[in-house]
Amino acid sequence: MNESNINLRVLFFISLFFISHLFTIVAAQHIEKSADSVIHPANHLIQPVDTSNNQEYEIVYDTLYVPGDTIHNTDTLVVYIKNKIPLMYSIDFSLSAFYSFADIGTHSENYIEYAYKRQKAQTPLLSYQMGANFNIQKNNHSIGLGLGIIDFREVQNYSDSWAQKTTTYSKLDTIDTYYVVKGNDTSLQYVTKENQYSKIDSSLKKNSYKNHYLYFEIPVIYSYKIDFKKISLSLRTGLLLDFLLNVSGKTMSDNNFNEFTSISKTKDFRNFNISLCLGAAILYPLNNRLHIIFEPFYIKGFSSVYYSDYAIFQKQHSYGIRCGLHYLL
């Protein structure tokens, strides 16, 4: 083999090398127009792809074979393409603690005092909710559907003063005096009058009742996730569909303010309610799939817990904290 043939072969392989790289660069520039970002680690072996994030990888290989001792030189081009991002699936398991406040009113003038006494008497107790959500996510957007049990708790404190005992008695009261002189003796005389008195003893009676409202809940939640370096922030909003399971406790009668009736026997409670939920969840990763959830939230009820033909209306609004686990499937 003469020197000219060797030079031609060297020039051929050098040209082939540069032409192949030129095609790779052109292809990368063409893809980059619709891509988020491009990473081109030259002369690296293919790294394992982490599918726990919300990106899809497209791998482009540029391989050159050199005669003689075969050398496999691989350049890998990794492209994140927006329009090819797959759907991600996850499950949340959570427990919530919250306080639920009641807004009580009436549309009837006959029940204004009753509504006022009920509003004054009610105080929220620490309530609980537990459940699970199944989420479908694409890009940073996700829709979740869940199942849960929610227990609203409150205490009603009533205080009434009434006559407990009446005592009647008589007493002689002095209304005048005068002197009587008989000879050398002078005496003081009293003019008295018998008066009748009544003594009334009063005491303050307190009535306190703890009430529970148990619901089966279906949350339908939309969330938008913002990723930071170590944590993620998920802004959440949606509807809570609540189905009444049971109520227990007592409340003041709307016919007699000194009587208290069991709320479990009444048929005035609405069987279905809708509420609006707003929250901001912080997700802290334990590994590529498992995250801790910490979320403050606010819930506003759209409808009264009673039917519309009841004497008063009662709408709930709640503030609380949700904690749990977020698992990527």
C-alpha positions as CSV (number, residue, x, y, z in Angstrom):
1,M,0.0,0.0,0.0
2,N,1.6,3.3,-1.1
3,E,1.6,6.5,0.8
4,S,-1.1,8.2,-1.4
5,N,-3.6,5.4,-0.6
6,I,-2.9,5.7,3.1
7,N,-3.5,9.5,2.9
8,L,-6.7,9.0,1.0
9,R,-8.0,6.5,3.6
10,V,-7.0,8.9,6.5
11,L,-8.8,11.8,4.7
12,F,-11.8,9.6,4.1
13,F,-12.3,8.6,7.7
14,I,-11.6,12.1,8.9
15,S,-14.2,13.4,6.5
16,L,-16.6,10.7,7.6
17,F,-16.1,11.7,11.3
18,F,-16.7,15.4,10.7
19,I,-19.7,14.7,8.4
20,S,-21.3,12.4,11.0
21,H,-20.8,15.1,13.7
22,L,-22.2,17.7,11.4
23,F,-25.4,15.7,10.9
24,T,-25.7,15.3,14.7
25,I,-25.3,19.0,15.3
26,V,-27.9,19.8,12.6
27,A,-30.3,17.3,14.0
28,A,-29.9,18.7,17.5
29,Q,-30.5,22.2,16.3
30,H,-33.6,21.1,14.5
31,I,-35.0,19.3,17.6
32,E,-34.0,22.1,19.9
33,K,-36.6,24.4,18.4
34,S,-39.4,22.5,20.1
35,A,-37.4,21.3,23.1
36,D,-37.1,22.6,26.7
37,S,-33.4,21.9,26.9
38,V,-30.6,19.9,25.3
39,I,-27.8,18.1,27.1
40,H,-25.0,16.7,24.9
41,P,-22.4,14.7,27.0
42,A,-19.8,13.7,24.5
43,N,-18.0,10.4,24.8
44,H,-20.2,9.2,27.6
45,L,-21.9,5.9,28.0
46,I,-25.7,6.0,28.2
47,Q,-26.8,6.8,31.7
48,P,-29.9,5.2,33.4
49,V,-32.9,7.3,32.7
50,D,-34.8,8.5,35.7
51,T,-38.5,8.4,34.8
52,S,-39.7,9.8,38.1
53,N,-39.6,13.4,36.8
54,N,-42.1,14.7,34.3
55,Q,-39.9,14.6,31.2
56,E,-39.6,12.1,28.3
57,Y,-36.1,11.3,27.0
58,E,-35.3,11.0,23.3
59,I,-31.9,9.4,22.8
60,V,-29.9,10.1,19.6
61,Y,-26.8,8.0,19.0
62,D,-23.7,9.0,16.9
63,T,-21.4,6.0,16.6
64,L,-18.1,5.9,14.7
65,Y,-16.2,2.6,13.9
66,V,-12.5,2.8,13.2
67,P,-10.8,-0.1,11.3
68,G,-8.2,-2.2,13.0
69,D,-8.8,-2.4,16.7
70,T,-12.6,-1.6,16.8
71,I,-13.3,1.4,19.0
72,H,-17.0,2.0,19.9
73,N,-17.2,5.8,20.5
74,T,-20.7,6.9,21.6
75,D,-21.9,10.4,21.8
76,T,-25.3,10.7,23.4
77,L,-27.8,13.5,22.8
78,V,-30.6,13.8,25.4
79,V,-33.5,16.0,24.4
80,Y,-36.5,16.9,26.6
81,I,-39.5,17.3,24.3
82,K,-42.6,19.1,25.6
83,N,-45.2,17.6,23.4
84,K,-44.2,14.0,24.2
85,I,-44.3,14.2,28.0
86,P,-46.1,11.1,29.3
87,L,-48.9,10.9,31.9
88,M,-47.7,10.3,35.4
89,Y,-49.8,8.5,38.1
90,S,-49.6,8.9,41.9
91,I,-51.5,8.1,45.1
92,D,-51.8,10.3,48.2
93,F,-52.5,9.0,51.7
94,S,-53.3,11.7,54.2
95,L,-54.7,12.7,57.6
96,S,-56.1,16.2,58.2
97,A,-56.8,18.1,61.4
98,F,-58.9,21.2,61.3
99,Y,-61.4,23.5,63.0
100,S,-64.8,24.1,61.4
101,F,-66.6,27.3,62.2
102,A,-70.4,27.7,61.7
103,D,-72.1,30.7,60.1
104,I,-75.7,30.6,61.4
105,G,-78.6,32.9,60.3
106,T,-82.2,32.9,59.3
107,H,-84.5,34.3,56.7
108,S,-87.4,34.5,59.1
109,E,-88.0,37.3,61.6
110,N,-89.6,34.8,64.0
111,Y,-86.2,32.9,64.4
112,I,-83.8,35.8,64.7
113,E,-83.4,35.3,68.5
114,Y,-83.1,31.5,68.1
115,A,-80.4,31.9,65.4
116,Y,-78.5,34.4,67.6
117,K,-78.5,32.0,70.6
118,R,-77.3,29.1,68.4
119,Q,-74.5,31.2,66.9
120,K,-73.4,32.4,70.4
121,A,-73.5,28.8,71.8
122,Q,-71.5,27.0,69.2
123,T,-67.7,26.6,69.5
124,P,-65.6,24.4,67.1
125,L,-63.7,21.4,68.3
126,L,-60.7,19.8,66.7
127,S,-62.0,17.7,63.8
128,Y,-60.4,15.1,61.5
129,Q,-60.4,13.8,57.9
130,M,-58.5,10.9,56.4
131,G,-58.5,9.5,52.9
132,A,-56.6,8.7,49.7
133,N,-56.4,10.4,46.3
134,F,-55.5,9.0,42.9
135,N,-53.7,11.6,40.7
136,I,-53.1,11.9,37.0
137,Q,-50.3,14.4,36.1
138,K,-48.9,15.9,32.8
139,N,-46.3,18.6,32.8
140,N,-47.0,20.5,36.0
141,H,-50.8,20.0,36.0
142,S,-52.7,17.2,37.7
143,I,-56.2,16.1,38.4
144,G,-57.0,14.0,41.5
145,L,-60.0,12.0,42.6
146,G,-60.2,10.6,46.1
147,L,-62.2,8.9,48.8
148,G,-62.3,9.9,52.5
149,I,-64.1,10.1,55.8
150,I,-64.6,13.5,57.5
151,D,-65.8,14.2,61.0
152,F,-67.0,17.7,61.9
153,R,-67.0,18.3,65.7
154,E,-68.5,21.1,67.8
155,V,-69.7,21.9,71.3
156,Q,-72.8,23.9,72.1
157,N,-72.8,25.7,75.5
158,Y,-76.0,27.2,76.9
159,S,-76.5,29.1,80.1
160,D,-79.9,30.1,81.5
161,S,-80.9,31.8,84.8
162,W,-84.3,30.9,86.3
163,A,-86.1,31.1,89.7
164,Q,-85.2,28.0,91.7
165,K,-86.9,28.7,95.1
166,T,-89.3,31.3,96.6
167,T,-89.6,31.8,100.4
168,T,-92.4,34.0,102.0
169,Y,-92.2,35.4,105.6
170,S,-93.6,38.1,107.8
171,K,-91.8,40.8,109.9
172,L,-92.8,43.5,112.3
173,D,-91.3,46.8,111.3
174,T,-91.3,49.9,113.5
175,I,-92.9,52.8,111.8
176,D,-93.1,55.4,114.6
177,T,-92.4,56.0,118.3
178,Y,-93.9,58.2,121.1
179,Y,-93.5,58.8,124.8
180,V,-96.2,58.1,127.4
181,V,-96.0,59.9,130.8
182,K,-97.9,58.5,133.8
183,G,-97.1,60.4,136.9
184,N,-93.5,60.3,137.5
185,D,-93.0,57.4,134.8
186,T,-92.2,58.1,131.2
187,S,-92.2,55.2,128.7
188,L,-91.3,55.0,125.0
189,Q,-94.0,53.4,122.9
190,Y,-93.4,51.8,119.4
191,V,-95.8,51.8,116.5
192,T,-95.2,48.6,114.4
193,K,-96.6,47.2,111.3
194,E,-96.5,43.6,110.1
195,N,-95.0,43.3,106.6
196,Q,-94.8,40.2,104.4
197,Y,-91.6,39.5,102.4
198,S,-90.7,37.0,99.6
199,K,-87.2,35.7,99.1
200,I,-86.3,34.3,95.6
201,D,-83.2,32.2,95.2
202,S,-81.8,32.0,91.6
203,S,-79.0,29.9,90.1
204,L,-77.3,29.6,86.8
205,K,-77.8,26.4,84.9
206,K,-75.3,25.3,82.2
207,N,-76.0,22.9,79.4
208,S,-73.2,21.6,77.2
209,Y,-73.5,19.2,74.3
210,K,-70.8,17.8,71.9
211,N,-72.1,17.2,68.4
212,H,-70.6,15.1,65.6
213,Y,-71.3,15.3,61.8
214,L,-69.9,12.3,59.9
215,Y,-69.6,12.5,56.1
216,F,-68.3,10.3,53.3
217,E,-66.2,12.6,51.1
218,I,-65.2,12.6,47.4
219,P,-62.6,15.3,46.6
220,V,-62.1,16.4,43.0
221,I,-58.8,18.4,43.0
222,Y,-56.8,20.3,40.4
223,S,-53.2,21.2,41.3
224,Y,-50.3,23.0,39.7
225,K,-46.8,22.0,40.8
226,I,-43.8,24.3,41.0
227,D,-40.5,22.5,41.3
228,F,-37.6,24.0,43.4
229,K,-34.2,22.7,44.1
230,K,-35.1,20.3,46.9
231,I,-38.9,20.6,47.3
232,S,-42.0,21.2,45.3
233,L,-44.9,23.4,45.9
234,S,-48.4,22.2,44.7
235,L,-51.1,24.9,44.5
236,R,-54.5,23.1,44.9
237,T,-58.1,23.9,44.4
238,G,-61.2,21.8,43.8
239,L,-64.6,20.6,45.1
240,L,-65.4,18.4,48.0
241,L,-68.6,16.3,47.6
242,D,-69.8,15.3,51.1
243,F,-72.5,12.6,51.7
244,L,-74.0,12.6,55.2
245,L,-73.5,9.3,57.1
246,N,-74.5,10.1,60.7
247,V,-75.1,12.9,63.2
248,S,-75.1,12.7,67.0
249,G,-75.5,15.2,69.9
250,K,-78.1,17.7,71.1
251,T,-79.2,21.2,70.3
252,M,-81.6,23.9,71.5
253,S,-85.2,23.4,70.5
254,D,-86.5,26.1,68.1
255,N,-89.9,25.9,69.9
256,N,-88.7,26.2,73.5
257,F,-85.3,27.7,74.3
258,N,-85.2,25.8,77.7
259,E,-85.5,22.4,76.0
260,F,-82.8,20.5,74.1
261,T,-83.5,17.8,71.5
262,S,-81.4,15.1,69.9
263,I,-80.1,16.0,66.5
264,S,-79.9,12.3,65.5
265,K,-83.7,12.2,65.4
266,T,-84.3,15.1,63.2
267,K,-84.7,14.9,59.4
268,D,-83.7,18.5,58.7
269,F,-80.1,17.7,57.8
270,R,-79.2,17.8,54.1
271,N,-77.8,14.5,52.8
272,F,-75.4,16.1,50.2
273,N,-73.2,19.1,50.5
274,I,-70.6,20.8,48.2
275,S,-67.6,22.7,49.5
276,L,-64.7,24.6,47.9
277,C,-61.2,23.7,48.9
278,L,-58.0,25.8,48.6
279,G,-54.5,24.6,49.6
280,A,-50.8,24.9,49.1
281,A,-48.9,21.6,49.6
282,I,-45.2,21.3,50.2
283,L,-43.7,18.0,48.9
284,Y,-40.4,16.9,50.3
285,P,-38.8,13.9,48.5
286,L,-37.6,10.9,50.5
287,N,-36.5,9.2,47.3
288,N,-37.4,9.3,43.6
289,R,-41.0,8.0,44.2
290,L,-42.0,8.8,47.8
291,H,-42.7,12.3,49.1
292,I,-43.9,13.8,52.4
293,I,-46.9,16.1,52.1
294,F,-47.5,19.1,54.4
295,E,-50.5,21.3,53.3
296,P,-52.3,24.1,55.0
297,F,-55.9,24.4,53.6
298,Y,-59.1,26.3,53.7
299,I,-62.6,24.9,53.0
300,K,-65.8,27.0,52.4
301,G,-69.2,25.3,52.3
302,F,-71.5,26.4,49.5
303,S,-74.8,25.1,51.1
304,S,-76.3,24.9,54.5
305,V,-76.1,21.6,56.5
306,Y,-79.9,21.9,56.8
307,Y,-82.6,21.7,54.1
308,S,-83.7,25.1,52.7
309,D,-87.1,24.9,54.4
310,Y,-85.6,24.7,57.9
311,A,-85.9,27.6,60.4
312,I,-82.2,28.5,60.2
313,F,-79.3,27.9,57.8
314,Q,-75.8,26.8,58.9
315,K,-72.8,27.0,56.6
316,Q,-69.3,25.7,57.6
317,H,-65.9,27.1,56.8
318,S,-62.7,25.4,58.0
319,Y,-59.0,25.9,58.5
320,G,-56.6,23.0,58.9
321,I,-53.4,21.1,58.1
322,R,-53.1,18.0,55.9
323,C,-50.1,15.6,56.3
324,G,-49.4,12.4,54.4
325,L,-47.4,10.6,51.8
326,H,-47.3,11.1,48.0
327,Y,-46.2,8.0,46.0
328,L,-45.4,8.0,42.3
329,L,-46.6,4.8,40.5
